[in-house]
C-alpha cells in the first residue's frame, strides 16, 4: 500500500468512529445505528473480500454464512432467555461465547460448500455457491422451530462484558472493534505467504501449481476463513436489529456484499468500508426520497464498473502495486 | 542411478487421435536432452503428461527413482520438477521479485503461514535478489511482470524454475520469440545450467538445439522415431525426411 491509500484508510476509519461519537453528543441515535450497520456490513464484506478480492472466488452464496451467524446469535439468545440448553450444552447470551460458535458453524458450512464447489470455476462456481445458499435459505424458511419464514425476534441483545449493548453507542463500539479486528486479520493474511500465494492463484493458477503450491488447498482455506468472518458479521447484525429471519440468507444479500466490494474496491483493505458506507448512505438518503433508491445505486455501480474499476479506493488511491 | 527422469511407454489419445504413442525417453544427470518435432507432433501433450497436467492412458513416469504418474502438478514441482512454459506464464501483477519469492516460499515448505509479512522475510527477499541477478534481471526486480518485455519474461520464467532448485528442468521453448542476441545469451546460460540439473529442452530453434543438446529425440505423430547425438540425428535419413527437410 502506498502512502495515499494508508492516509485514505486512516481517514475512513476515523470518520466511521467520529460520526457516531458526534451523533451521541448531538443525541442522534439513528445516526449511531446507521454507522453500526455500516460497520457490520463492511465486516461481512471483509469476509467476502478474502475469497473474492484475494482469491478471485466470486461467491454468490455468502449470505448463507451471514445468515448462519445470525441464527446462531438468535437461537442462543432465545435459549439463554428461556434457560433451555442447546444440543445438551448450556446456552449463553454472552457475545464472546456466541461469536466463536457463529464463526465455527459458518466455517464448517464454508468447508462443505467449498469442498464441493471449488472443483468448478467461473460461472459454474458462481451458480453452485448460489445454489447452496438457496438450499440453506429454504431450509431456514421451512424450519418452524425458530420462526420459519416469520423470523425470530431477540427480546434483548446479547451481552458484552462491561458494556450495555442495549444502548446504541456501546453496540456501535462492539461492531467497530470487531470490524477493526477483521481488517487487521485481512491485512495480515494479505501480507503473509498464504496471501501471496492466494493472490497469485487468482492471477495464474497454473503457474502457482508449477512452482509446487496446490491451488485447491489455498482456495479452500481462503473460502473457510472468508465464511467465518462473514458469519461473525451475521451474528452482530442479528444483535443490532434484534431480529433474525431467512431474509438474511436471501440471494439479494449475497449480491449486496458483492456490490459493496465492487463499489468500494475489490481486494482493497478498506474497500468494504467505503462500499458499505456508500450503500447504507444511499439507502438512508435516497431511500427517504424514493422507494426506487436501488436504481440510483445501480447507476453508481454502473459508473464504477465502467470508469473506476478499482472502486472508490482505486479512484482515490490509484492502482494497487505489489512491489 | 544417473537417470533422473524416465518415461516408460507413455500413451495418450484424444478420441481417435493418438497424441503420444508408446513414448519411452530418459533424461540423465548432467545432460541436455532436446525434444524436437514438427508442429502437431505431440510435444506439448508429452510435456503436459510429464508436468502432471494430463494423465497418460498407459505407461509410467519415474522421477528420481520414484513413480510419479499419479501425482499432481504441485506435488511433482515440490519433488523437483522445475518447468518453464511455452507461453510466458508469470504472475502479472507481481513484480519480478515477488514472482521469484513465490517460487521460493513453495520450496521452503507449506504455504499456510498467515502472520509474517513476506516483504520483511529476508529468507525470501535475499535469495530472490540473487536469482534475479543470475538471470540478468537485477535492475528490473521491482517491475510488475506484466510490464516486462517479452524477452525479460522468458528470463523470469527461467528464474522461477531456478528458484525451485529442481532436480530436473523442463523447458518448453525457452527461446520462443527471443532475438538472435537473446537466444545466444540463453544458450550460454543453459550450457552452464545443465551441470546444476539436467534439462529436457523442447525447442524449435534448430541452431540452439544443435549447439546445446547432448542427445536429441525426434517426435513425429506422437512417436519417437530416433534418439541420438547431434551428429547421429543430423545423419539419420528418416529424420531428414520427416522433419529437417532439405535445410539440414
Interface residues (C-beta under 8 A of the other chain):
Chain A: X188 X189 X191 X192 X193 X194 X195 X196 X197 X199 X200 X203 X204 X206 X207 X208 X209 X210 X211 X212 X213 X214 X215 X217 X218 X221 X320 X321 X322 X323
Chain B: X51 X53 X72 X73 X74 X75 X77 X78 X83 X85 X89 X90 X91 X92 X93 X94 X95 X97 X98 X101 X102 X103 X105 X106 X107 X111 X112 X113 X114 X115 X116 X117 X118 X119 X121 X142 X144 X160 X163 X164
